[in-house]
Amino acid sequence: MRADEHLDDEAVSPVIATVLLLAITVMLSSMVFVLMQGALTTVEKSAPQATVSVRGLDNGFHVVRLTALDQSIDPARLKYDLLPGNLTSDLPIRGHVNDADVYGVIGSNFSFHDRDAGYSVTQGDYFVIDSQTIGATDGTWRFRLIEESSGVLLIDVTLPVIR
């Protein structure tokens, strides 16, 4: 009985084994790459975009309201400029939205009011400018708001005439 028994000790040929090992290695490394691809690429946020409405009030104030803003912005990243029409006679007024004499202050020449009190600039927030005091009632002054981290000019409007 033992003579009829033939054992086949051979397995897969060495060439096929090498090809299979390479294929498994390539597939595993591809799967790891696909899984880690999201962590390796950085997604850059788009620059913010805003629209505003500007009103000149009878009491000598201008109100600039953010009617649309596509993302909330940290007040520390926003710089404002109030530019007179005649730079030779009047100096521009500049600062940051998060300055202690601007953010949420009532009675200041320039103030920012955070409508939802979330310490972020969002749609519906507004700026109040005491145009009577600073002499910006003639319709030549410009209000600009700049997002400093991206350098984007969010707002550039002319303040209307107040009579």
PyMOL CGO cylinders between C-alpha atoms (Angstrom):
from pymol import cmd
from pymol.cgo import CYLINDER

trace = [
    CYLINDER, 0.00, 0.00, 0.00, 2.80, 2.33, 0.62, 0.3, 1, 1, 1, 1, 1, 1,
    CYLINDER, 2.80, 2.33, 0.62, 4.17, 2.07, -2.86, 0.3, 1, 1, 1, 1, 1, 1,
    CYLINDER, 4.17, 2.07, -2.86, 0.99, 3.43, -4.44, 0.3, 1, 1, 1, 1, 1, 1,
    CYLINDER, 0.99, 3.43, -4.44, 0.95, 6.47, -2.24, 0.3, 1, 1, 1, 1, 1, 1,
    CYLINDER, 0.95, 6.47, -2.24, 2.58, 9.44, -3.91, 0.3, 1, 1, 1, 1, 1, 1,
    CYLINDER, 2.58, 9.44, -3.91, 2.95, 12.64, -1.96, 0.3, 1, 1, 1, 1, 1, 1,
    CYLINDER, 2.95, 12.64, -1.96, 3.17, 15.93, -3.84, 0.3, 1, 1, 1, 1, 1, 1,
    CYLINDER, 3.17, 15.93, -3.84, 5.35, 18.20, -1.76, 0.3, 1, 1, 1, 1, 1, 1,
    CYLINDER, 5.35, 18.20, -1.76, 5.55, 20.97, -4.34, 0.3, 1, 1, 1, 1, 1, 1,
    CYLINDER, 5.55, 20.97, -4.34, 3.66, 24.25, -3.77, 0.3, 1, 1, 1, 1, 1, 1,
    CYLINDER, 3.66, 24.25, -3.77, 3.31, 27.32, -5.97, 0.3, 1, 1, 1, 1, 1, 1,
    CYLINDER, 3.31, 27.32, -5.97, 6.27, 28.11, -8.16, 0.3, 1, 1, 1, 1, 1, 1,
    CYLINDER, 6.27, 28.11, -8.16, 8.69, 30.78, -6.85, 0.3, 1, 1, 1, 1, 1, 1,
    CYLINDER, 8.69, 30.78, -6.85, 7.82, 33.20, -9.69, 0.3, 1, 1, 1, 1, 1, 1,
    CYLINDER, 7.82, 33.20, -9.69, 4.10, 33.09, -8.96, 0.3, 1, 1, 1, 1, 1, 1,
    CYLINDER, 4.10, 33.09, -8.96, 4.75, 33.45, -5.22, 0.3, 1, 1, 1, 1, 1, 1,
    CYLINDER, 4.75, 33.45, -5.22, 6.85, 36.57, -5.82, 0.3, 1, 1, 1, 1, 1, 1,
    CYLINDER, 6.85, 36.57, -5.82, 4.17, 38.11, -8.07, 0.3, 1, 1, 1, 1, 1, 1,
    CYLINDER, 4.17, 38.11, -8.07, 1.48, 37.39, -5.45, 0.3, 1, 1, 1, 1, 1, 1,
    CYLINDER, 1.48, 37.39, -5.45, 3.55, 38.94, -2.65, 0.3, 1, 1, 1, 1, 1, 1,
    CYLINDER, 3.55, 38.94, -2.65, 4.19, 42.05, -4.74, 0.3, 1, 1, 1, 1, 1, 1,
    CYLINDER, 4.19, 42.05, -4.74, 0.48, 42.35, -5.62, 0.3, 1, 1, 1, 1, 1, 1,
    CYLINDER, 0.48, 42.35, -5.62, -0.53, 42.06, -1.95, 0.3, 1, 1, 1, 1, 1, 1,
    CYLINDER, -0.53, 42.06, -1.95, 2.06, 44.66, -0.95, 0.3, 1, 1, 1, 1, 1, 1,
    CYLINDER, 2.06, 44.66, -0.95, 0.90, 47.11, -3.63, 0.3, 1, 1, 1, 1, 1, 1,
    CYLINDER, 0.90, 47.11, -3.63, -2.76, 46.65, -2.65, 0.3, 1, 1, 1, 1, 1, 1,
    CYLINDER, -2.76, 46.65, -2.65, -2.07, 47.16, 1.05, 0.3, 1, 1, 1, 1, 1, 1,
    CYLINDER, -2.07, 47.16, 1.05, 0.06, 50.25, 0.47, 0.3, 1, 1, 1, 1, 1, 1,
    CYLINDER, 0.06, 50.25, 0.47, -2.62, 51.67, -1.85, 0.3, 1, 1, 1, 1, 1, 1,
    CYLINDER, -2.62, 51.67, -1.85, -5.29, 51.16, 0.80, 0.3, 1, 1, 1, 1, 1, 1,
    CYLINDER, -5.29, 51.16, 0.80, -3.15, 52.88, 3.44, 0.3, 1, 1, 1, 1, 1, 1,
    CYLINDER, -3.15, 52.88, 3.44, -2.53, 55.79, 1.06, 0.3, 1, 1, 1, 1, 1, 1,
    CYLINDER, -2.53, 55.79, 1.06, -6.24, 56.19, 0.30, 0.3, 1, 1, 1, 1, 1, 1,
    CYLINDER, -6.24, 56.19, 0.30, -7.08, 56.13, 4.00, 0.3, 1, 1, 1, 1, 1, 1,
    CYLINDER, -7.08, 56.13, 4.00, -4.41, 58.70, 4.89, 0.3, 1, 1, 1, 1, 1, 1,
    CYLINDER, -4.41, 58.70, 4.89, -4.91, 60.96, 1.87, 0.3, 1, 1, 1, 1, 1, 1,
    CYLINDER, -4.91, 60.96, 1.87, -7.46, 63.14, 3.67, 0.3, 1, 1, 1, 1, 1, 1,
    CYLINDER, -7.46, 63.14, 3.67, -5.03, 63.83, 6.50, 0.3, 1, 1, 1, 1, 1, 1,
    CYLINDER, -5.03, 63.83, 6.50, -2.13, 64.59, 4.16, 0.3, 1, 1, 1, 1, 1, 1,
    CYLINDER, -2.13, 64.59, 4.16, -3.83, 67.24, 2.04, 0.3, 1, 1, 1, 1, 1, 1,
    CYLINDER, -3.83, 67.24, 2.04, -4.68, 70.64, 3.50, 0.3, 1, 1, 1, 1, 1, 1,
    CYLINDER, -4.68, 70.64, 3.50, -7.98, 72.20, 2.63, 0.3, 1, 1, 1, 1, 1, 1,
    CYLINDER, -7.98, 72.20, 2.63, -7.70, 75.95, 2.30, 0.3, 1, 1, 1, 1, 1, 1,
    CYLINDER, -7.70, 75.95, 2.30, -10.76, 77.95, 3.25, 0.3, 1, 1, 1, 1, 1, 1,
    CYLINDER, -10.76, 77.95, 3.25, -12.11, 80.31, 0.66, 0.3, 1, 1, 1, 1, 1, 1,
    CYLINDER, -12.11, 80.31, 0.66, -11.84, 84.02, 1.31, 0.3, 1, 1, 1, 1, 1, 1,
    CYLINDER, -11.84, 84.02, 1.31, -14.85, 85.51, 3.09, 0.3, 1, 1, 1, 1, 1, 1,
    CYLINDER, -14.85, 85.51, 3.09, -17.38, 87.54, 1.13, 0.3, 1, 1, 1, 1, 1, 1,
    CYLINDER, -17.38, 87.54, 1.13, -19.75, 90.13, 2.54, 0.3, 1, 1, 1, 1, 1, 1,
    CYLINDER, -19.75, 90.13, 2.54, -22.47, 92.54, 1.49, 0.3, 1, 1, 1, 1, 1, 1,
    CYLINDER, -22.47, 92.54, 1.49, -23.55, 95.52, 3.55, 0.3, 1, 1, 1, 1, 1, 1,
    CYLINDER, -23.55, 95.52, 3.55, -26.20, 98.18, 3.82, 0.3, 1, 1, 1, 1, 1, 1,
    CYLINDER, -26.20, 98.18, 3.82, -25.27, 101.72, 4.81, 0.3, 1, 1, 1, 1, 1, 1,
    CYLINDER, -25.27, 101.72, 4.81, -27.66, 104.25, 6.34, 0.3, 1, 1, 1, 1, 1, 1,
    CYLINDER, -27.66, 104.25, 6.34, -27.09, 107.84, 7.32, 0.3, 1, 1, 1, 1, 1, 1,
    CYLINDER, -27.09, 107.84, 7.32, -29.29, 108.78, 10.26, 0.3, 1, 1, 1, 1, 1, 1,
    CYLINDER, -29.29, 108.78, 10.26, -30.71, 112.22, 11.04, 0.3, 1, 1, 1, 1, 1, 1,
    CYLINDER, -30.71, 112.22, 11.04, -28.83, 112.31, 14.36, 0.3, 1, 1, 1, 1, 1, 1,
    CYLINDER, -28.83, 112.31, 14.36, -25.43, 112.39, 12.60, 0.3, 1, 1, 1, 1, 1, 1,
    CYLINDER, -25.43, 112.39, 12.60, -24.59, 108.67, 12.77, 0.3, 1, 1, 1, 1, 1, 1,
    CYLINDER, -24.59, 108.67, 12.77, -23.93, 106.14, 10.01, 0.3, 1, 1, 1, 1, 1, 1,
    CYLINDER, -23.93, 106.14, 10.01, -24.88, 102.49, 10.48, 0.3, 1, 1, 1, 1, 1, 1,
    CYLINDER, -24.88, 102.49, 10.48, -23.11, 99.88, 8.37, 0.3, 1, 1, 1, 1, 1, 1,
    CYLINDER, -23.11, 99.88, 8.37, -24.88, 96.50, 8.70, 0.3, 1, 1, 1, 1, 1, 1,
    CYLINDER, -24.88, 96.50, 8.70, -23.54, 93.19, 7.39, 0.3, 1, 1, 1, 1, 1, 1,
    CYLINDER, -23.54, 93.19, 7.39, -26.52, 91.95, 5.37, 0.3, 1, 1, 1, 1, 1, 1,
    CYLINDER, -26.52, 91.95, 5.37, -24.69, 88.82, 4.15, 0.3, 1, 1, 1, 1, 1, 1,
    CYLINDER, -24.69, 88.82, 4.15, -21.50, 87.12, 5.28, 0.3, 1, 1, 1, 1, 1, 1,
    CYLINDER, -21.50, 87.12, 5.28, -20.63, 83.59, 4.14, 0.3, 1, 1, 1, 1, 1, 1,
    CYLINDER, -20.63, 83.59, 4.14, -18.56, 82.66, 7.21, 0.3, 1, 1, 1, 1, 1, 1,
    CYLINDER, -18.56, 82.66, 7.21, -18.02, 83.89, 10.74, 0.3, 1, 1, 1, 1, 1, 1,
    CYLINDER, -18.02, 83.89, 10.74, -14.78, 85.81, 11.31, 0.3, 1, 1, 1, 1, 1, 1,
    CYLINDER, -14.78, 85.81, 11.31, -12.74, 86.41, 14.43, 0.3, 1, 1, 1, 1, 1, 1,
    CYLINDER, -12.74, 86.41, 14.43, -12.89, 90.16, 15.26, 0.3, 1, 1, 1, 1, 1, 1,
    CYLINDER, -12.89, 90.16, 15.26, -9.12, 90.16, 15.91, 0.3, 1, 1, 1, 1, 1, 1,
    CYLINDER, -9.12, 90.16, 15.91, -8.55, 89.41, 12.20, 0.3, 1, 1, 1, 1, 1, 1,
    CYLINDER, -8.55, 89.41, 12.20, -10.51, 92.43, 10.95, 0.3, 1, 1, 1, 1, 1, 1,
    CYLINDER, -10.51, 92.43, 10.95, -9.03, 95.89, 10.44, 0.3, 1, 1, 1, 1, 1, 1,
    CYLINDER, -9.03, 95.89, 10.44, -11.17, 98.92, 9.63, 0.3, 1, 1, 1, 1, 1, 1,
    CYLINDER, -11.17, 98.92, 9.63, -10.30, 102.15, 7.83, 0.3, 1, 1, 1, 1, 1, 1,
    CYLINDER, -10.30, 102.15, 7.83, -12.36, 105.33, 7.74, 0.3, 1, 1, 1, 1, 1, 1,
    CYLINDER, -12.36, 105.33, 7.74, -10.83, 107.33, 4.93, 0.3, 1, 1, 1, 1, 1, 1,
    CYLINDER, -10.83, 107.33, 4.93, -11.71, 110.99, 4.35, 0.3, 1, 1, 1, 1, 1, 1,
    CYLINDER, -11.71, 110.99, 4.35, -12.24, 112.28, 0.84, 0.3, 1, 1, 1, 1, 1, 1,
    CYLINDER, -12.24, 112.28, 0.84, -9.47, 114.83, 1.37, 0.3, 1, 1, 1, 1, 1, 1,
    CYLINDER, -9.47, 114.83, 1.37, -6.47, 113.09, 2.96, 0.3, 1, 1, 1, 1, 1, 1,
    CYLINDER, -6.47, 113.09, 2.96, -4.49, 116.33, 3.12, 0.3, 1, 1, 1, 1, 1, 1,
    CYLINDER, -4.49, 116.33, 3.12, -6.81, 118.03, 5.62, 0.3, 1, 1, 1, 1, 1, 1,
    CYLINDER, -6.81, 118.03, 5.62, -8.20, 115.02, 7.55, 0.3, 1, 1, 1, 1, 1, 1,
    CYLINDER, -8.20, 115.02, 7.55, -6.40, 111.98, 8.89, 0.3, 1, 1, 1, 1, 1, 1,
    CYLINDER, -6.40, 111.98, 8.89, -7.78, 108.48, 8.37, 0.3, 1, 1, 1, 1, 1, 1,
    CYLINDER, -7.78, 108.48, 8.37, -9.21, 106.63, 11.35, 0.3, 1, 1, 1, 1, 1, 1,
    CYLINDER, -9.21, 106.63, 11.35, -7.89, 103.08, 11.64, 0.3, 1, 1, 1, 1, 1, 1,
    CYLINDER, -7.89, 103.08, 11.64, -8.05, 100.22, 14.08, 0.3, 1, 1, 1, 1, 1, 1,
    CYLINDER, -8.05, 100.22, 14.08, -9.13, 96.65, 14.72, 0.3, 1, 1, 1, 1, 1, 1,
    CYLINDER, -9.13, 96.65, 14.72, -12.66, 95.48, 15.36, 0.3, 1, 1, 1, 1, 1, 1,
    CYLINDER, -12.66, 95.48, 15.36, -11.65, 93.80, 18.63, 0.3, 1, 1, 1, 1, 1, 1,
    CYLINDER, -11.65, 93.80, 18.63, -10.08, 96.98, 20.11, 0.3, 1, 1, 1, 1, 1, 1,
    CYLINDER, -10.08, 96.98, 20.11, -11.36, 97.74, 23.61, 0.3, 1, 1, 1, 1, 1, 1,
    CYLINDER, -11.36, 97.74, 23.61, -12.70, 101.14, 22.53, 0.3, 1, 1, 1, 1, 1, 1,
    CYLINDER, -12.70, 101.14, 22.53, -14.52, 99.68, 19.50, 0.3, 1, 1, 1, 1, 1, 1,
    CYLINDER, -14.52, 99.68, 19.50, -15.99, 96.23, 20.27, 0.3, 1, 1, 1, 1, 1, 1,
    CYLINDER, -15.99, 96.23, 20.27, -19.40, 96.65, 21.90, 0.3, 1, 1, 1, 1, 1, 1,
    CYLINDER, -19.40, 96.65, 21.90, -18.73, 100.20, 23.11, 0.3, 1, 1, 1, 1, 1, 1,
    CYLINDER, -18.73, 100.20, 23.11, -21.60, 102.69, 23.16, 0.3, 1, 1, 1, 1, 1, 1,
    CYLINDER, -21.60, 102.69, 23.16, -20.83, 106.39, 22.74, 0.3, 1, 1, 1, 1, 1, 1,
    CYLINDER, -20.83, 106.39, 22.74, -17.56, 105.93, 20.86, 0.3, 1, 1, 1, 1, 1, 1,
    CYLINDER, -17.56, 105.93, 20.86, -16.80, 107.63, 17.52, 0.3, 1, 1, 1, 1, 1, 1,
    CYLINDER, -16.80, 107.63, 17.52, -16.59, 104.18, 15.92, 0.3, 1, 1, 1, 1, 1, 1,
    CYLINDER, -16.59, 104.18, 15.92, -18.06, 101.01, 17.41, 0.3, 1, 1, 1, 1, 1, 1,
    CYLINDER, -18.06, 101.01, 17.41, -18.87, 97.45, 16.44, 0.3, 1, 1, 1, 1, 1, 1,
    CYLINDER, -18.87, 97.45, 16.44, -21.93, 95.67, 17.81, 0.3, 1, 1, 1, 1, 1, 1,
    CYLINDER, -21.93, 95.67, 17.81, -22.01, 91.88, 17.87, 0.3, 1, 1, 1, 1, 1, 1,
    CYLINDER, -22.01, 91.88, 17.87, -25.71, 91.09, 17.51, 0.3, 1, 1, 1, 1, 1, 1,
    CYLINDER, -25.71, 91.09, 17.51, -25.48, 87.49, 18.77, 0.3, 1, 1, 1, 1, 1, 1,
    CYLINDER, -25.48, 87.49, 18.77, -22.76, 88.21, 21.40, 0.3, 1, 1, 1, 1, 1, 1,
    CYLINDER, -22.76, 88.21, 21.40, -20.71, 85.25, 20.13, 0.3, 1, 1, 1, 1, 1, 1,
    CYLINDER, -20.71, 85.25, 20.13, -17.40, 87.16, 19.83, 0.3, 1, 1, 1, 1, 1, 1,
    CYLINDER, -17.40, 87.16, 19.83, -17.42, 86.68, 16.08, 0.3, 1, 1, 1, 1, 1, 1,
    CYLINDER, -17.42, 86.68, 16.08, -18.36, 88.85, 13.14, 0.3, 1, 1, 1, 1, 1, 1,
    CYLINDER, -18.36, 88.85, 13.14, -21.43, 87.33, 11.47, 0.3, 1, 1, 1, 1, 1, 1,
    CYLINDER, -21.43, 87.33, 11.47, -24.36, 88.34, 9.33, 0.3, 1, 1, 1, 1, 1, 1,
    CYLINDER, -24.36, 88.34, 9.33, -26.53, 90.93, 11.08, 0.3, 1, 1, 1, 1, 1, 1,
    CYLINDER, -26.53, 90.93, 11.08, -23.71, 92.55, 13.08, 0.3, 1, 1, 1, 1, 1, 1,
    CYLINDER, -23.71, 92.55, 13.08, -23.24, 96.27, 12.54, 0.3, 1, 1, 1, 1, 1, 1,
    CYLINDER, -23.24, 96.27, 12.54, -20.88, 99.23, 12.87, 0.3, 1, 1, 1, 1, 1, 1,
    CYLINDER, -20.88, 99.23, 12.87, -21.96, 102.61, 14.22, 0.3, 1, 1, 1, 1, 1, 1,
    CYLINDER, -21.96, 102.61, 14.22, -19.99, 105.67, 13.15, 0.3, 1, 1, 1, 1, 1, 1,
    CYLINDER, -19.99, 105.67, 13.15, -20.44, 109.04, 14.88, 0.3, 1, 1, 1, 1, 1, 1,
    CYLINDER, -20.44, 109.04, 14.88, -20.04, 110.94, 11.63, 0.3, 1, 1, 1, 1, 1, 1,
    CYLINDER, -20.04, 110.94, 11.63, -21.15, 114.28, 13.11, 0.3, 1, 1, 1, 1, 1, 1,
    CYLINDER, -21.15, 114.28, 13.11, -18.24, 114.25, 15.57, 0.3, 1, 1, 1, 1, 1, 1,
    CYLINDER, -18.24, 114.25, 15.57, -15.54, 113.12, 13.12, 0.3, 1, 1, 1, 1, 1, 1,
    CYLINDER, -15.54, 113.12, 13.12, -16.81, 115.29, 10.26, 0.3, 1, 1, 1, 1, 1, 1,
    CYLINDER, -16.81, 115.29, 10.26, -17.84, 112.50, 7.90, 0.3, 1, 1, 1, 1, 1, 1,
    CYLINDER, -17.84, 112.50, 7.90, -21.30, 113.79, 6.96, 0.3, 1, 1, 1, 1, 1, 1,
    CYLINDER, -21.30, 113.79, 6.96, -20.39, 115.25, 3.56, 0.3, 1, 1, 1, 1, 1, 1,
    CYLINDER, -20.39, 115.25, 3.56, -20.57, 111.99, 1.55, 0.3, 1, 1, 1, 1, 1, 1,
    CYLINDER, -20.57, 111.99, 1.55, -16.86, 111.75, 0.72, 0.3, 1, 1, 1, 1, 1, 1,
    CYLINDER, -16.86, 111.75, 0.72, -15.68, 109.41, 3.49, 0.3, 1, 1, 1, 1, 1, 1,
    CYLINDER, -15.68, 109.41, 3.49, -15.11, 105.70, 2.77, 0.3, 1, 1, 1, 1, 1, 1,
    CYLINDER, -15.11, 105.70, 2.77, -15.45, 102.78, 5.15, 0.3, 1, 1, 1, 1, 1, 1,
    CYLINDER, -15.45, 102.78, 5.15, -13.26, 99.75, 4.49, 0.3, 1, 1, 1, 1, 1, 1,
    CYLINDER, -13.26, 99.75, 4.49, -13.07, 96.45, 6.32, 0.3, 1, 1, 1, 1, 1, 1,
    CYLINDER, -13.07, 96.45, 6.32, -10.07, 94.19, 5.66, 0.3, 1, 1, 1, 1, 1, 1,
    CYLINDER, -10.07, 94.19, 5.66, -9.61, 90.56, 6.71, 0.3, 1, 1, 1, 1, 1, 1,
    CYLINDER, -9.61, 90.56, 6.71, -5.92, 90.57, 7.62, 0.3, 1, 1, 1, 1, 1, 1,
    CYLINDER, -5.92, 90.57, 7.62, -5.01, 86.87, 7.46, 0.3, 1, 1, 1, 1, 1, 1,
    CYLINDER, -5.01, 86.87, 7.46, -5.99, 86.61, 3.79, 0.3, 1, 1, 1, 1, 1, 1,
    CYLINDER, -5.99, 86.61, 3.79, -5.67, 90.30, 2.88, 0.3, 1, 1, 1, 1, 1, 1,
    CYLINDER, -5.67, 90.30, 2.88, -9.22, 90.36, 1.48, 0.3, 1, 1, 1, 1, 1, 1,
    CYLINDER, -9.22, 90.36, 1.48, -11.06, 93.67, 1.28, 0.3, 1, 1, 1, 1, 1, 1,
    CYLINDER, -11.06, 93.67, 1.28, -14.51, 92.71, 2.62, 0.3, 1, 1, 1, 1, 1, 1,
    CYLINDER, -14.51, 92.71, 2.62, -16.19, 96.09, 2.54, 0.3, 1, 1, 1, 1, 1, 1,
    CYLINDER, -16.19, 96.09, 2.54, -15.43, 99.27, 0.64, 0.3, 1, 1, 1, 1, 1, 1,
    CYLINDER, -15.43, 99.27, 0.64, -18.37, 101.70, 0.74, 0.3, 1, 1, 1, 1, 1, 1,
    CYLINDER, -18.37, 101.70, 0.74, -18.82, 105.44, 0.63, 0.3, 1, 1, 1, 1, 1, 1,
    CYLINDER, -18.82, 105.44, 0.63, -20.73, 106.86, 3.58, 0.3, 1, 1, 1, 1, 1, 1,
    CYLINDER, -20.73, 106.86, 3.58, -23.80, 108.77, 2.32, 0.3, 1, 1, 1, 1, 1, 1,
    CYLINDER, -23.80, 108.77, 2.32, -24.45, 112.45, 2.94, 0.3, 1, 1, 1, 1, 1, 1,
    CYLINDER, -24.45, 112.45, 2.94, -26.25, 113.31, 6.18, 0.3, 1, 1, 1, 1, 1, 1,
    CYLINDER, -26.25, 113.31, 6.18, -28.24, 116.54, 6.11, 0.3, 1, 1, 1, 1, 1, 1,
]
cmd.load_cgo(trace, "trace")
